[in-house]
Protein backbone atom coordinates (compact mmCIF):
# COMPACT_ATOMS: atom_id res chain seq x y z
CA UNK A 1 0.00 0.00 0.00
CA UNK A 2 0.98 3.62 -0.46
CA UNK A 3 1.84 5.78 2.55
CA UNK A 4 -0.78 8.34 3.56
CA UNK A 5 1.66 11.21 3.03
CA UNK A 6 1.17 10.66 -0.72
CA UNK A 7 -2.63 10.90 -0.43
CA UNK A 8 -2.80 14.16 -2.40
CA UNK A 9 -0.88 12.71 -5.33
CA UNK A 10 -2.76 9.41 -5.40
CA UNK A 11 -6.12 11.18 -5.11
CA UNK A 12 -5.22 13.56 -7.96
CA UNK A 13 -4.00 10.66 -10.10
CA UNK A 14 -7.19 8.64 -9.66
CA UNK A 15 -9.40 11.72 -10.12
CA UNK A 16 -7.54 12.63 -13.30
CA UNK A 17 -7.85 9.07 -14.63
CA UNK A 18 -11.64 9.03 -14.32
CA UNK A 19 -12.28 12.68 -15.16
CA UNK A 20 -10.22 12.65 -18.35
CA UNK A 21 -11.62 9.26 -19.40
CA UNK A 22 -15.22 10.46 -19.14
CA UNK A 23 -14.70 13.90 -20.64
CA UNK A 24 -12.57 12.69 -23.55
CA UNK A 25 -15.10 9.96 -24.32
CA UNK A 26 -18.04 12.36 -24.31
CA UNK A 27 -16.22 14.95 -26.42
CA UNK A 28 -15.03 12.33 -28.91
CA UNK A 29 -18.59 11.06 -29.26
CA UNK A 30 -20.04 14.56 -29.62
CA UNK A 31 -17.49 15.49 -32.29
CA UNK A 32 -17.40 12.23 -34.28
CA UNK A 33 -20.24 9.98 -33.17
CA UNK A 34 -19.41 6.29 -33.18
CA UNK A 35 -17.15 6.60 -36.23
CA UNK A 36 -14.69 3.97 -37.44
CA UNK A 37 -11.73 3.88 -35.09
CA UNK A 38 -13.73 5.55 -32.31
CA UNK A 39 -11.98 3.68 -29.50
CA UNK A 40 -8.47 4.47 -30.78
CA UNK A 41 -9.32 8.13 -31.28
CA UNK A 42 -10.87 8.25 -27.81
CA UNK A 43 -7.79 6.68 -26.21
CA UNK A 44 -5.49 9.14 -27.99
CA UNK A 45 -7.61 12.01 -26.69
CA UNK A 46 -7.70 10.39 -23.25
CA UNK A 47 -3.90 10.25 -23.06
CA UNK A 48 -3.65 13.95 -23.94
CA UNK A 49 -6.44 14.89 -21.54
CA UNK A 50 -4.82 12.96 -18.69
CA UNK A 51 -1.49 14.68 -19.33
CA UNK A 52 -3.25 18.01 -18.71
CA UNK A 53 -5.70 16.85 -16.00
CA UNK A 54 -3.21 15.40 -13.51
CA UNK A 55 -0.96 18.43 -13.09
CA UNK A 56 -4.01 20.70 -13.22
CA UNK A 57 -5.63 18.89 -10.31
CA UNK A 58 -2.40 19.05 -8.31
CA UNK A 59 -2.19 22.81 -8.84
CA UNK A 60 -5.89 23.67 -8.48
CA UNK A 61 -6.92 21.37 -5.61
CA UNK A 62 -5.37 23.42 -2.78
CA UNK A 63 -7.18 26.53 -4.02
CA UNK A 64 -10.49 24.74 -4.46
CA UNK A 65 -10.14 23.21 -0.99
CA UNK A 66 -9.66 26.68 0.54
CA UNK A 67 -12.61 28.13 -1.37
CA UNK A 68 -14.85 25.21 -0.45
CA UNK A 69 -13.92 25.46 3.24
CA UNK A 70 -14.70 29.19 3.11
CA UNK A 71 -18.21 28.72 1.71
CA UNK A 72 -19.29 25.54 3.52
CA UNK A 73 -20.42 25.44 7.13
CA UNK A 74 -20.68 22.41 9.41
CA UNK A 75 -24.12 23.00 10.86
CA UNK A 76 -23.81 20.02 13.21
CA UNK A 77 -21.23 21.99 15.24
CA UNK A 78 -23.76 24.68 16.25
DSSP file (Angstrom, degrees, kcal/mol; ACC not computed):
  #  RESIDUE AA STRUCTURE BP1 BP2  ACC     N-H-->O    O-->H-N    N-H-->O    O-->H-N    TCO  KAPPA ALPHA  PHI   PSI    X-CA   Y-CA   Z-CA
    1    1 A X              0   0    0      0, 0.0     2,-0.4     0, 0.0     0, 0.0   0.000 360.0 360.0 360.0 162.3    0.0    0.0    0.0
    2    2 A X        -     0   0    0      1,-0.1     5,-0.0     2,-0.0     8,-0.0  -0.745 360.0-106.0 -95.4 137.0    1.0    3.6   -0.5
    3    3 A X    >   -     0   0    0     -2,-0.4     3,-2.0     1,-0.1    -1,-0.1  -0.271  26.0-120.2 -61.0 144.7    1.8    5.8    2.5
    4    4 A X  G >  S+     0   0    0      1,-0.3     3,-2.1     2,-0.2     4,-0.3   0.721 106.6  74.5 -61.3 -23.7   -0.8    8.3    3.6
    5    5 A X  G 3  S+     0   0    0      1,-0.3    -1,-0.3     2,-0.1     3,-0.3   0.703  94.9  53.0 -65.7 -15.3    1.7   11.2    3.0
    6    6 A X  G <> S+     0   0    0     -3,-2.0     4,-2.5     1,-0.2     3,-0.4   0.238  74.9 112.7 -98.7  12.3    1.2   10.7   -0.7
    7    7 A X  H <> S+     0   0    0     -3,-2.1     4,-3.3     1,-0.2     5,-0.3   0.896  73.1  53.8 -51.0 -48.2   -2.6   10.9   -0.4
    8    8 A X  H  > S+     0   0    0     -3,-0.3     4,-2.2    -4,-0.3    -1,-0.2   0.893 112.2  43.9 -56.8 -43.1   -2.8   14.2   -2.4
    9    9 A X  H  > S+     0   0    0     -3,-0.4     4,-2.1     2,-0.2    -1,-0.2   0.892 115.7  46.4 -72.5 -40.3   -0.9   12.7   -5.3
   10   10 A X  H  X S+     0   0    0     -4,-2.5     4,-2.6     2,-0.2     5,-0.2   0.924 113.4  49.7 -67.9 -44.1   -2.8    9.4   -5.4
   11   11 A X  H  X S+     0   0    0     -4,-3.3     4,-2.8    -5,-0.3     5,-0.2   0.939 112.6  47.1 -58.3 -48.6   -6.1   11.2   -5.1
   12   12 A X  H  X S+     0   0    0     -4,-2.2     4,-2.6    -5,-0.3    -1,-0.2   0.886 111.7  51.8 -61.8 -39.4   -5.2   13.6   -8.0
   13   13 A X  H  X S+     0   0    0     -4,-2.1     4,-2.2     2,-0.2    -2,-0.2   0.943 113.4  42.5 -62.5 -49.0   -4.0   10.7  -10.1
   14   14 A X  H  X S+     0   0    0     -4,-2.6     4,-2.1     2,-0.2     5,-0.2   0.908 115.1  50.4 -66.9 -41.8   -7.2    8.6   -9.7
   15   15 A X  H  X S+     0   0    0     -4,-2.8     4,-2.8    -5,-0.2     5,-0.3   0.919 111.6  48.5 -61.0 -43.9   -9.4   11.7  -10.1
   16   16 A X  H  X S+     0   0    0     -4,-2.6     4,-2.3    -5,-0.2     5,-0.3   0.881 107.9  55.7 -64.8 -38.8   -7.5   12.6  -13.3
   17   17 A X  H  X S+     0   0    0     -4,-2.2     4,-1.6    -5,-0.2    -2,-0.2   0.960 116.5  34.6 -57.2 -52.6   -7.9    9.1  -14.6
   18   18 A X  H  X S+     0   0    0     -4,-2.1     4,-2.4     2,-0.2     5,-0.2   0.914 118.4  50.7 -72.2 -43.2  -11.6    9.0  -14.3
   19   19 A X  H  X S+     0   0    0     -4,-2.8     4,-2.5    -5,-0.2     5,-0.3   0.937 114.4  42.7 -61.5 -48.4  -12.3   12.7  -15.2
   20   20 A X  H  X S+     0   0    0     -4,-2.3     4,-2.2    -5,-0.3     5,-0.3   0.844 112.6  54.6 -69.9 -32.4  -10.2   12.7  -18.3
   21   21 A X  H  X S+     0   0    0     -4,-1.6     4,-1.8    -5,-0.3    -2,-0.2   0.950 113.9  40.5 -63.0 -48.8  -11.6    9.3  -19.4
   22   22 A X  H  X S+     0   0    0     -4,-2.4     4,-2.5     2,-0.2     5,-0.2   0.946 118.3  45.2 -66.7 -49.5  -15.2   10.5  -19.1
   23   23 A X  H  X S+     0   0    0     -4,-2.5     4,-2.6    -5,-0.2     5,-0.2   0.912 113.9  48.3 -65.5 -42.9  -14.7   13.9  -20.6
   24   24 A X  H  X S+     0   0    0     -4,-2.2     4,-2.3    -5,-0.3    -1,-0.2   0.886 112.5  50.3 -65.8 -36.5  -12.6   12.7  -23.5
   25   25 A X  H  X S+     0   0    0     -4,-1.8     4,-2.3    -5,-0.3    -2,-0.2   0.930 112.6  45.6 -65.5 -44.9  -15.1   10.0  -24.3
   26   26 A X  H  X S+     0   0    0     -4,-2.5     4,-2.8     2,-0.2    -2,-0.2   0.931 115.1  46.9 -64.3 -45.7  -18.0   12.4  -24.3
   27   27 A X  H  X S+     0   0    0     -4,-2.6     4,-2.2     2,-0.2     5,-0.2   0.883 111.3  51.3 -66.5 -37.5  -16.2   14.9  -26.4
   28   28 A X  H  X>S+     0   0    0     -4,-2.3     4,-2.6    -5,-0.2     5,-0.6   0.931 112.9  46.3 -63.0 -44.4  -15.0   12.3  -28.9
   29   29 A X  H  X5S+     0   0    0     -4,-2.3     4,-2.3     3,-0.2    -2,-0.2   0.923 112.5  49.6 -63.9 -44.6  -18.6   11.1  -29.3
   30   30 A X  H  <5S+     0   0    0     -4,-2.8    -1,-0.2     1,-0.2    -2,-0.2   0.866 117.8  40.4 -63.9 -35.4  -20.0   14.6  -29.6
   31   31 A X  H  <5S+     0   0    0     -4,-2.2    -2,-0.2    -5,-0.2    -1,-0.2   0.839 136.6  10.9 -81.5 -34.4  -17.5   15.5  -32.3
   32   32 A X  H  <5S-     0   0    0     -4,-2.6    -3,-0.2    -5,-0.2    -2,-0.2   0.617  84.8-144.7-120.3 -18.5  -17.4   12.2  -34.3
   33   33 A X     << -     0   0    0     -4,-2.3     2,-1.8    -5,-0.6    -1,-0.2  -0.379  68.0 -34.3  70.8-165.4  -20.2   10.0  -33.2
   34   34 A X  S    S+     0   0    0     -2,-0.1    -1,-0.2     3,-0.0     3,-0.1  -0.479  90.5 166.1 -87.2  67.6  -19.4    6.3  -33.2
   35   35 A X    >   -     0   0    0     -2,-1.8     3,-1.7     1,-0.2     4,-0.2  -0.228  48.6 -73.0 -76.5 167.4  -17.1    6.6  -36.2
   36   36 A X  T 3  S+     0   0    0      1,-0.3    -1,-0.2     2,-0.1     0, 0.0  -0.397 124.6  20.2 -58.6 136.3  -14.7    4.0  -37.4
   37   37 A X  T 3> S+     0   0    0     -3,-0.1     4,-2.4    -2,-0.1    -1,-0.3   0.673  80.7 146.3  76.5  17.5  -11.7    3.9  -35.1
   38   38 A X  H <>  +     0   0    0     -3,-1.7     4,-2.9     1,-0.2     5,-0.2   0.907  68.3  50.0 -52.7 -48.6  -13.7    5.6  -32.3
   39   39 A X  H  > S+     0   0    0      1,-0.2     4,-2.6     2,-0.2    -1,-0.2   0.911 112.0  47.0 -61.7 -44.1  -12.0    3.7  -29.5
   40   40 A X  H  > S+     0   0    0      2,-0.2     4,-2.0     1,-0.2    -1,-0.2   0.898 113.9  47.6 -64.5 -41.2   -8.5    4.5  -30.8
   41   41 A X  H  X S+     0   0    0     -4,-2.4     4,-2.3     2,-0.2    -2,-0.2   0.915 112.3  50.5 -64.8 -42.9   -9.3    8.1  -31.3
   42   42 A X  H  X S+     0   0    0     -4,-2.9     4,-2.8    -5,-0.3    -2,-0.2   0.927 110.1  49.1 -60.3 -46.0  -10.9    8.2  -27.8
   43   43 A X  H  X S+     0   0    0     -4,-2.6     4,-2.3     2,-0.2    -1,-0.2   0.858 109.6  51.7 -66.2 -34.5   -7.8    6.7  -26.2
   44   44 A X  H  X S+     0   0    0     -4,-2.0     4,-1.6     2,-0.2    -1,-0.2   0.922 113.4  44.7 -65.6 -42.9   -5.5    9.1  -28.0
   45   45 A X  H  X S+     0   0    0     -4,-2.3     4,-2.8     1,-0.2    -2,-0.2   0.880 110.8  55.3 -65.0 -38.5   -7.6   12.0  -26.7
   46   46 A X  H  X S+     0   0    0     -4,-2.8     4,-2.8     2,-0.2     5,-0.2   0.914 105.5  51.2 -61.1 -45.1   -7.7   10.4  -23.3
   47   47 A X  H  X S+     0   0    0     -4,-2.3     4,-1.7     1,-0.2    -1,-0.2   0.904 113.6  44.7 -60.7 -42.0   -3.9   10.2  -23.1
   48   48 A X  H  X S+     0   0    0     -4,-1.6     4,-1.0     2,-0.2    -2,-0.2   0.909 113.5  50.0 -68.8 -41.9   -3.7   13.9  -23.9
   49   49 A X  H  X S+     0   0    0     -4,-2.8     4,-3.0     1,-0.2     3,-0.5   0.902 110.0  50.4 -64.2 -41.2   -6.4   14.9  -21.5
   50   50 A X  H  X S+     0   0    0     -4,-2.8     4,-2.3     1,-0.2     5,-0.3   0.896 103.9  58.8 -63.9 -39.4   -4.8   13.0  -18.7
   51   51 A X  H  < S+     0   0    0     -4,-1.7     4,-0.4    -5,-0.2    -1,-0.2   0.791 116.3  35.1 -61.5 -27.4   -1.5   14.7  -19.3
   52   52 A X  H  X S+     0   0    0     -4,-1.0     4,-1.6    -3,-0.5    -2,-0.2   0.825 115.5  55.5 -90.4 -38.9   -3.3   18.0  -18.7
   53   53 A X  H  X S+     0   0    0     -4,-3.0     4,-2.7     2,-0.2     5,-0.2   0.903 101.7  54.6 -65.9 -44.6   -5.7   16.9  -16.0
   54   54 A X  H  X S+     0   0    0     -4,-2.3     4,-2.0     1,-0.2    -1,-0.2   0.955 113.4  38.4 -61.8 -54.4   -3.2   15.4  -13.5
   55   55 A X  H  > S+     0   0    0     -4,-0.4     4,-1.9    -5,-0.3    -1,-0.2   0.868 115.0  56.7 -65.1 -31.2   -1.0   18.4  -13.1
   56   56 A X  H  X S+     0   0    0     -4,-1.6     4,-3.0     2,-0.2     5,-0.3   0.927 107.3  47.4 -63.0 -44.2   -4.0   20.7  -13.2
   57   57 A X  H  X S+     0   0    0     -4,-2.7     4,-2.5     1,-0.2    -1,-0.2   0.905 110.3  52.9 -64.1 -41.1   -5.6   18.9  -10.3
   58   58 A X  H  < S+     0   0    0     -4,-2.0     4,-0.5    -5,-0.2    -1,-0.2   0.878 116.7  39.0 -61.3 -37.3   -2.4   19.0   -8.3
   59   59 A X  H  < S+     0   0    0     -4,-1.9     4,-0.5    -5,-0.2    -2,-0.2   0.894 122.5  39.6 -79.2 -42.0   -2.2   22.8   -8.8
   60   60 A X  H  X S+     0   0    0     -4,-3.0     4,-2.6    -5,-0.2     3,-0.3   0.780  96.8  76.6 -83.2 -28.7   -5.9   23.7   -8.5
   61   61 A X  H  X S+     0   0    0     -4,-2.5     4,-2.3    -5,-0.3     5,-0.2   0.850  91.9  52.0 -60.1 -38.7   -6.9   21.4   -5.6
   62   62 A X  H  > S+     0   0    0     -4,-0.5     4,-2.0    -3,-0.2    -1,-0.2   0.926 113.3  45.9 -62.5 -40.0   -5.4   23.4   -2.8
   63   63 A X  H  > S+     0   0    0     -4,-0.5     4,-2.5    -3,-0.3    -2,-0.2   0.930 113.4  47.9 -65.4 -45.9   -7.2   26.5   -4.0
   64   64 A X  H  X S+     0   0    0     -4,-2.6     4,-2.5     1,-0.2    -1,-0.2   0.852 109.6  54.1 -66.2 -32.7  -10.5   24.7   -4.5
   65   65 A X  H  X S+     0   0    0     -4,-2.3     4,-2.4    -5,-0.3    -1,-0.2   0.926 110.1  46.9 -64.3 -44.3  -10.1   23.2   -1.0
   66   66 A X  H  X S+     0   0    0     -4,-2.0     4,-1.7     2,-0.2    -2,-0.2   0.922 114.0  47.2 -63.5 -44.6   -9.7   26.7    0.5
   67   67 A X  H  X S+     0   0    0     -4,-2.5     4,-1.5     2,-0.2    -2,-0.2   0.927 112.6  49.3 -63.1 -44.8  -12.6   28.1   -1.4
   68   68 A X  H  X S+     0   0    0     -4,-2.5     4,-1.6     1,-0.2     3,-0.3   0.911 110.3  50.1 -62.8 -43.1  -14.8   25.2   -0.5
   69   69 A X  H  < S+     0   0    0     -4,-2.4    -1,-0.2     1,-0.2    -2,-0.2   0.826 109.1  54.0 -64.4 -30.4  -13.9   25.5    3.2
   70   70 A X  H  < S+     0   0    0     -4,-1.7    -1,-0.2    -5,-0.2    -2,-0.2   0.810 116.0  36.3 -73.1 -29.7  -14.7   29.2    3.1
   71   71 A X  H  < S+     0   0    0     -4,-1.5     2,-0.4    -3,-0.3    -2,-0.2   0.569 104.6  77.5-103.0  -9.3  -18.2   28.7    1.7
   72   72 A X     <  -     0   0    0     -4,-1.6     2,-0.4    -5,-0.2     0, 0.0  -0.813  59.6-162.8-105.0 144.1  -19.3   25.5    3.5
   73   73 A X        -     0   0    0     -2,-0.4     2,-1.2     3,-0.0     3,-0.1  -0.972  20.6-133.1-125.5 136.5  -20.4   25.4    7.1
   74   74 A X    >   -     0   0    0     -2,-0.4     3,-1.4     1,-0.2     4,-0.2  -0.764  23.4-175.2 -87.3  98.0  -20.7   22.4    9.4
   75   75 A X  G >  S+     0   0    0     -2,-1.2     3,-0.9     1,-0.3    -1,-0.2   0.631  74.9  70.9 -72.7 -13.4  -24.1   23.0   10.9
   76   76 A X  G 3  S+     0   0    0      1,-0.2    -1,-0.3     2,-0.1    -2,-0.0   0.683  89.5  63.7 -75.1 -16.2  -23.8   20.0   13.2
   77   77 A X  G <         0   0    0     -3,-1.4    -1,-0.2     1,-0.2    -2,-0.2   0.534 360.0 360.0 -83.0  -7.9  -21.2   22.0   15.2
   78   78 A X    <         0   0    0     -3,-0.9    -1,-0.2    -4,-0.2    -2,-0.1   0.448 360.0 360.0 -91.1 360.0  -23.8   24.7   16.2
